[in-house]
Amino acid sequence: MFSRIRFTVIVSICLGILIMVSDVNASISLEKQRKLYSQAANALKKGHYRTFSKVSKKLTNYPLYGYLQYDYIRKRLSRVSDSKIKKFIKEYEDSPLAGRMRYVWLKNLVRRGKWKKFLDVYEPVRSTKMQCYYAQALYKTKQYEKANGIAEKLWNVGKSQPRACDTVFDAWSKQGGMTREHLWSRVELAMEKGKVSLAKFIAKRMNKSDRKWVARWKKMRSRPAENLLRKIYQVDKLIPNKIARYGVKRLARRDAGAAADLWETIKAKHYKESSEQAGAVERYVALRAAFQKHPRALEWLGQIDTPNEKIQDWRIRVALAQQDWWAALHWIEALPESDRNSDQWVYWRARILELQSKTLPALRIASERIYAELSKERSYHGFMAADRMGKSYQLESDPLKFTPEELAEIENFPGIQRAKELFHLGKVLDARREWAHTTGQFGKPALKKASLLASQWGWHDRAIFTVAKASHFGDLELRFPMAHKDIIESQAKKQGVEASWVFGVLRQESGFMADARSGAGALGLMQLMPRTGRLTARQLKFRIRSNRELLNVKKNIRLGAAYLRRMLDENEGNGVLATASYNAGPYRVKKWLPNQDMPSDIWVETIPFTETRNYVRRVMSYTVIYDKKLGGKTGLMPTRMPDIKARKALES
């Protein structure tokens, strides 16, 4: 009886303590929790585990408590029990933390050689390195058939793989999996990607004869014209044919006309290509001819029997560039219905009819009817159509509207709470991971609510990307925020450029993501390359000491506005050319100039790079939207898009 009473008293005391701790957690203000979080994180960083434990106990209700636990377990991984790690992964399965914990656990198991446990823990991941470890684990546990299949997939890419894959490839080779066909397949993939050093590395696994052919392939890359005429390529054999096809494509990059002539000679006299292989070469040569404005480009494009979407589009573009209006109209009408009815080709149908109406006046009525309908669209081509008709642009906003209760439904998701708190603390990368993980499960209605929440927090890049996922493009306040307005207006005024243009470029470049980093190395809101940023800073008489400085909002906008001014000056004040130069570089844009004066809408349509073509369209249309938001005049596309002067005129 005494023991039972004592047990009851102890349980009551423990429950009371737990309730008190819970109440204390609930009563701590958010600001106090943030300070405690910082204290706990610093204690953990310094290895003061007792202090960490004491402080973190006060944060069990704080949204980022899991991040403290993740860091604690990660630092002591070899000492933490498997059950505790599994418990953490289960508890945070709605967060990126679960995947990160699994990843570090797997790495730890690899380091300790615990291959069976690795297989128990492993789940498919994007990490190539971890996939290599998975294949290693399969080989170590003698699951050869499954391991061989994964090894083959890892092998069949045109780029170098992590070192962890080397062990896998060796094991696969010992199992008889790495055949001569596999070696040549990867050499071909590597050469197509321009990875010559990888091709040479693979050649070390080949026999002497095949290594010679890899060396010849390398020579073909640097001197295709002279190598294509050698007798060793005038045979109907697999490897010489592969190299010859590569050589024709390589030559076409510089001189599509010469490549077309040599291809006809090779194909007719020396070997018979399959229709698929021949078609691939001919499509490539025809497209390069289009990019190079070769006079026979339209003829070669028209001869393609099985045109893909790119060929179909460039038939129209080349016809426009050559001002062969009826050919352009013919190829527009030949498009599949869904493509034919896109804003882009609807605009050009009307534009061609308008141009032809000079000799056939009845066509003007048809063109105006098309323009009138298209002008209702809020898009680059919609704005262009409105200008042709002298109509106002469609710039009415359709704002998202939700009650506080509806937004609270979304805000109460643990992942959204974590994202919000991380964003507030400036841990933007982790915040984006949480946001993506949680909103990835949302349907369009929930995405719309989430985008409005992000906008209200001032997290503009997530608002923009999330509302786009929801396919709601009508809320112009949310999609085109006015963040950094004072800085942009001040720097635009100093450089003598339009603030709306700076906004348009910034919106397209980074979507207001201040820490944006491109694969090419461009940084910040205005996506400046480090070399460009340093050179521009020098011209403005200040120094950039590190790339990190380019992520500073004020410096980035200052340098971006100055670089826009420079592009405008280099292109004699032509905003279209300046915008294209900001994206693709002034050297390329000079190469794309026409041989005779050309309307800017035609020139934009014939920009060889899809990225730059879309970039110019978007910046031009975004600039119109920001014109209105800044209280300026709209209907200015014609003044921003003057005719493109011929190359000779600009060079003289």
C-alpha angles and dihedrals in degrees: 000000000000091000091050091051091047091050091050091050092049092049090049091050092048092049089049091052091048091050090048091050090048091049091048090051091050094048097051110102121238091247090053090048090053091053091048090048089055091048092050093047092050092047090052092048090054093045094248094145098169092055089045092052093048095049098039091056087068091056104058091117095044113108092234097049088109091059090058090049091047092053091046094051093042092055092050099033098136091052097046118092121246090239092058092050091048090048091053092049091049093047093051100036087124090061137064085242090080093057092044092051091049090050096053090043090053091049089051091051090050091052090051093044093239095151099160092051088045089060091049091053100038122108124175112278137177093239109109090201091057091047087056090052089050091054089047090053091052092051091047090053092045096246089141102162094054092042092051092054092053092044091054092053092048090049098049099077133102097232138066116276127215118280089250086073094060092076089049094051091048091051091046090051091051088053088057094250100122103079129176088258091056091051093050092044091058093043088055092048091048094049092047088055092046092246096141095160090055091051090052090049092052090048089067087072091053132088120261096263094051092047088059090055091051088053089051090050089055090052090048089057094057100036110022099156096059096037095052090064094056117113093236088072094048094085135089098243131128104242098038088049092052091051092045092052089049090050093052091052091045091052091046090062088067104024118013092180094057090044092052092051094048092046092055090051094047095044096046101042111028113033144350115247123207111252091248095053094042091047092054091054093045093049090051094048092046092051092048088050088053092051090048092048091237111182091234095048095104091049093052093045090051091054094060107114097197105034119189123209093273093054091048092052095046093051086064095042094051091048089052092049090050089045089235092149100178092049090050091050091047092054092045090055089048092061122103110269096252091054094041091057096050117117090251099058095034087058092050093047088056093042092053092048089050092051091048092048089080087077097023106038093185089070091067092072090055093047093049091050090054093044091050092055095043093048088071089070121092097224141100092269091041090055091046090052091049090053092052088056098038090241129144119261121256099250104145113133125227101201123201112248125196134157120246088251092055092050091046089060088064097037091056093064106111091228092053090048090051092047092050093050093046090050090051091052092050094249090132100162092054089043092055091048091053091045093050093045093052101037089046086077094050129104121221097274092054091044090056091053091047092051091052091050091052090049091051090052091052091248093136102168092056090045091053096046095042096050088049089055087053089053091233106137100160101084100091094174091058097039096045108037124183097227115154090015095151093050093046094048092046095050093041090054092049091052096041095239130124115271089216089059092051089049091049093051093045092049091052097041101050111355086234093303101147094194095046115148121184126211088250091056101259113152141211137348095326093037097234121185109233093240092050091047093052094046092048091047090052090053088051088049101245133102133243106207099183140011089247089069089065088066090063105110098222095044093045094052092044092053093041093053090048091050090050088053090052092050090049091052093047090053097047093252096306105145094197093056091042091053092048090047092053089058105034102021129258094263093061093044091055089054090053095055114120125247090237134025112288136187109258095236090059092046092051090050091055099048103131096220113075090204093055093043091054091041094057092047093050096045091049092051094041089052090057090052092049090048088064094043090052091050095251131133120283128206092067102128093109093053091048093047109051121167117289110246119228118264093248092051092054094044095049 
